[in-house]
Each structure stands twice: as C-alpha cells, then as structure tokens.
Amino acid sequence: MTDGELLFNQIFTRWINREGFIRSFRRTSLTAMKEATRTIEKENARFVDELMTDPDLEKLFFDKAAFFETMPPDKIVEFMTQMTVSQAQIAVDAASIVFAHSFVDGAVLDYCRVTALVAPRDWESVIDQRQVPLSDVRATNYEQILKRKLDEFFAQLERESLLRKMDHLFARCKPPEKWSAMHGYVFDRERLEKLDRYRQEVIHGNGPVQALADAGAEVDYLMRVTLFSQGLVNLRYGLRLDPYYSVTGKQPPPVA
C-alpha cells in the first residue's frame, strides 16, 4: 500500500473499533439503567420515610404534615427517581455525542491528509500565499517545500472546527450536488453544526446540559459522517478498502 492507501484503511479500521465502543457503552448503560432505577427508587423511598418519621427533623420543617399532604410520599419518590434517571440518561447521551464528535473530527482531518498524500497539488490553493524563505528554495525542490507547507497547514487545521475540516474535504473531492455514499443518508451541514454547538455547550457551557430528542439517531448520524467522508475520498481519488487489513489490521502478505 502507498502511504495514502494505508491511512485510508487505518481510518476505517479505527471507525469499526470506535463504532462498537460507543454502541457497547450506550447499550450497557441503557440496560443497566433499568436495574439502577429500581435501586434508586428504593433508596429514595428510605430517604423520604426518614423525613416523615424522624422526630429530630420536625424542627427543621415548617408544618411538615401539611407538606406531605400536598406532596404525598410516593409522588416525591417518583419525582426524585425520575430526576436522577433523566440526568443519568442525559449524561450518557452527552458523553456519546462528545466521544463520537471527537472521533469524527480526527477521522475527517485524516481523510484530508489522505488526499494530500495522494494528490498534494490539490491543496496548492490553500497554501499559495504562505511565505517560503529563499534558503528553502535554494536547498530543496518544489515537492519538498509543498510537503513542508502542507504539514504546517494540517497542524493548524487540526485546531479548527469539524465543519471547517469538512469544507476542505468537500473542496478537494467536489462531489455532485446531493451525492451520497450511502443509501438513505444525506449529508446535512446544518445538522452537523447543531451537534457541534451541542458538544461545545456540554464542554464549555455554564448552564445545565440539555436532553437530546433522539440521541441514538444523532450519534448514528455523526458516526456516518466518517463513512460519508470515506466515500468522498473514494469518489475523487479511487482509494479502496483492503478487506484483509480491515479484519486483521495488517497489510496483506506479498503474493508468492
């Protein structure tokens, strides 16, 4: 394999691993949530019972009896349990989105690197204004200078948003309008932007983390951005996956 083909295959192998990782995390968490709900409900019931029966807590409340008439103990237990479980669900969903987004961000950057390995001159337009010392011009050829400037550019691009990386990949691959690598999947930049803002709010926001209407679908959409990007590179540059490498993580042995 060439360097570009190897990286192209490595990204897909990484996707297989991370896709399974996220799905296992979500499936295990959601299954455990059912048992945890029963345990939490019992703990909350004991807590409320102590509030009702402990004489030392009488002086802590104003008209405790009237409060429990307005808010029956079973309703309090139900409310407390729902709050805890819903917060746990939001945490699982938020963690899934953050992890998936981080993976996709790295994968799209690597797909950009793949295109630069295959056709470095396709990136000339983004670096043609960068200064090159005369000493470099004298000591090296154009291809070496181009590679060095691309390395500098990708180090900068790594710090930019996923959307910016996708824009660069689209600019190199130039797919037809409404093109898709997968049946039933349409790339939606606005949806990706919303998920990017959600991730930023989870990591950097000061307010409570909001619930997602269908987190499972959003995680699936994010992970499919990687496959869509893979399709873009295949469309423009013709790179393909090696099934042997996908299964083993190794390059196939030479044919005798």
C-alpha positions in Angstrom: 0.0 0.0 0.0 1.0 3.6 -0.5 1.0 5.9 2.5 -2.3 7.4 1.4 -3.9 3.9 0.9 -2.6 2.8 4.3 -4.0 5.8 6.2 -7.3 5.4 4.3 -7.6 1.8 5.6 -6.5 2.7 9.1 -9.3 5.3 9.5 -11.9 2.7 8.6 -10.4 0.1 11.0 -10.5 2.8 13.7 -14.1 3.5 12.8 -15.1 -0.2 13.3 -13.5 -0.1 16.7 -15.0 3.2 17.9 -18.4 2.4 16.5 -18.5 -0.8 18.5 -17.1 1.0 21.5 -19.9 3.7 21.5 -22.6 1.2 20.8 -21.5 -1.1 23.7 -21.3 1.9 26.0 -24.8 3.0 25.2 -26.3 -0.5 25.2 -24.8 -1.4 28.5 -25.7 2.0 30.1 -29.3 1.8 29.0 -29.7 -1.8 30.1 -28.1 -1.1 33.5 -30.4 2.0 33.8 -33.4 -0.3 34.3 -31.9 -2.1 37.3 -30.4 1.1 38.6 -33.9 2.7 38.6 -35.3 0.1 41.0 -32.3 0.6 43.3 -32.6 4.4 43.2 -36.3 4.2 43.9 -35.7 2.1 47.0 -33.1 4.5 48.3 -35.3 7.4 47.7 -38.2 5.7 49.5 -36.0 5.1 52.5 -34.9 8.8 52.5 -38.5 10.1 52.3 -39.6 7.7 55.0 -36.9 9.1 57.3 -38.1 12.6 56.6 -41.6 11.6 57.6 -40.8 9.6 60.7 -37.6 11.0 62.3 -38.6 13.2 65.2 -35.3 15.1 65.1 -36.3 16.5 61.8 -39.5 18.0 63.0 -37.9 21.3 63.9 -36.3 21.5 60.5 -39.5 21.9 58.6 -42.4 24.3 58.8 -45.6 22.3 59.0 -44.2 19.1 57.7 -47.6 17.3 57.9 -49.2 19.8 55.6 -46.3 19.5 53.1 -46.7 15.7 52.9 -50.5 16.1 52.4 -49.8 18.4 49.4 -46.9 16.2 48.2 -47.6 12.5 49.0 -44.5 10.5 49.7 -45.0 8.2 46.7 -45.1 11.3 44.4 -41.9 12.6 46.0 -40.2 9.3 45.5 -41.3 9.1 41.9 -40.2 12.7 41.2 -36.7 12.2 42.8 -36.2 8.9 40.9 -37.2 10.4 37.6 -34.9 13.3 38.1 -31.9 11.1 38.8 -32.6 8.7 35.9 -33.2 11.5 33.4 -30.0 13.2 34.5 -28.1 9.9 34.0 -29.7 9.5 30.6 -28.6 13.0 29.6 -25.1 12.2 30.8 -24.9 9.0 28.7 -26.2 10.8 25.6 -23.9 13.8 26.1 -20.9 11.6 26.6 -21.8 9.6 23.4 -22.1 12.8 21.4 -18.8 14.2 22.7 -16.9 11.0 22.0 -18.4 10.5 18.6 -17.7 14.1 17.6 -14.1 13.8 18.7 -13.6 10.7 16.7 -15.2 12.1 13.6 -13.2 15.3 13.9 -10.0 13.3 13.9 -11.2 11.0 11.1 -12.1 13.9 8.7 -8.8 15.5 9.4 -7.0 12.3 8.4 -9.1 12.0 5.3 -7.9 15.5 4.4 -4.3 14.2 5.0 -5.1 11.2 2.7 -6.0 13.4 -0.2 -2.8 15.4 0.4 -0.7 12.2 0.3 -2.4 11.1 -2.9 -2.5 14.5 -4.7 -0.6 17.2 -2.8 -1.1 19.7 -5.6 -4.8 19.7 -5.0 -4.0 21.7 -1.9 -1.9 24.4 -3.5 -4.7 27.0 -3.3 -4.8 27.0 0.5 -1.1 27.5 0.9 0.0 29.5 -2.1 0.1 32.7 0.0 2.4 31.3 2.6 5.9 32.7 2.7 8.8 30.5 1.7 12.4 31.5 2.8 14.8 31.8 -0.1 17.2 29.5 1.7 14.5 26.8 1.4 14.0 27.4 -2.3 17.7 27.0 -2.9 18.1 23.9 -0.7 15.0 21.9 -1.7 12.7 21.3 -4.6 9.1 22.3 -5.1 7.6 18.9 -3.9 9.6 19.1 -0.6 8.5 22.7 0.0 4.9 21.8 -0.7 5.0 18.9 1.7 6.5 21.0 4.5 3.9 23.7 4.0 1.1 21.1 4.0 2.4 19.7 7.3 2.2 23.2 8.7 -1.2 23.7 7.3 -2.6 20.5 8.7 -1.1 21.3 12.2 -3.2 24.5 12.0 -6.3 22.8 10.6 -6.2 20.3 13.5 -7.2 23.1 15.8 -10.1 24.3 13.7 -13.7 23.1 13.7 -15.0 19.9 12.3 -17.1 22.0 9.9 -14.0 23.7 8.6 -12.3 20.3 8.0 -15.4 19.1 6.1 -15.4 22.2 4.0 -11.8 21.5 3.0 -12.6 17.9 2.2 -15.6 18.9 0.0 -13.4 21.4 -1.8 -10.9 18.7 -2.7 -13.4 16.0 -3.6 -16.0 18.1 -5.4 -19.0 15.7 -5.2 -22.1 16.2 -7.4 -25.0 18.0 -5.7 -26.9 15.8 -3.3 -24.4 13.0 -3.8 -24.2 10.4 -1.0 -22.0 7.3 -0.5 -24.8 5.5 1.4 -28.4 4.7 0.5 -30.8 6.7 2.6 -28.1 9.0 4.0 -27.9 12.7 3.1 -25.1 14.9 4.5 -26.6 17.8 6.4 -24.2 20.6 7.3 -26.8 22.4 9.4 -27.4 19.2 11.5 -23.6 18.8 11.9 -23.3 22.4 13.0 -26.1 21.9 15.7 -24.3 18.9 17.0 -21.0 20.8 17.1 -22.7 23.6 19.1 -24.2 21.0 21.5 -20.8 19.5 22.1 -19.4 22.9 22.8 -22.2 23.6 25.3 -21.5 20.3 27.0 -17.8 21.0 27.4 -17.7 24.8 27.8 -21.3 25.9 28.7 -22.3 27.1 32.2 -26.0 26.1 32.1 -27.4 22.6 32.6 -26.8 20.1 29.8 -30.0 19.8 27.7 -31.5 16.5 26.7 -31.5 15.4 23.0 -34.8 14.3 21.4 -33.2 11.2 19.8 -29.6 10.9 20.9 -29.2 7.5 19.4 -30.0 8.8 15.9 -27.7 11.8 16.4 -24.8 9.5 17.4 -25.5 7.3 14.4 -25.6 10.4 12.1 -22.2 11.6 13.5 -20.5 8.3 13.0 -21.8 8.0 9.5 -20.1 11.3 8.7 -16.9 9.2 8.7 -18.3 6.8 6.2 -19.6 9.6 4.0 -16.1 11.2 4.1 -14.6 7.9 3.2 -17.0 7.8 0.2 -15.9 11.3 -0.9 -12.2 10.2 -1.0 -13.2 7.1 -2.9 -15.2 9.1 -5.4 -12.5 11.6 -6.2 -9.3 9.6 -5.8 -10.4 6.0 -6.2 -9.0 4.7 -3.0 -10.5 1.4 -1.8 -10.5 -0.7 1.4 -8.5 -3.8 1.7 -10.7 -6.4 3.5 -7.6 -8.2 4.8 -6.4 -5.1 6.5 -10.0 -4.3 7.8 -10.1 -7.7 9.5 -6.5 -8.1 10.7 -5.2 -4.5 11.0 -2.2 -5.7 9.0 -1.2 -5.3 5.4 -1.7 -8.5 3.3 1.3 -10.7 2.8 3.0 -10.5 -0.6 1.7 -12.8 -3.2 4.1 -15.6 -4.0 
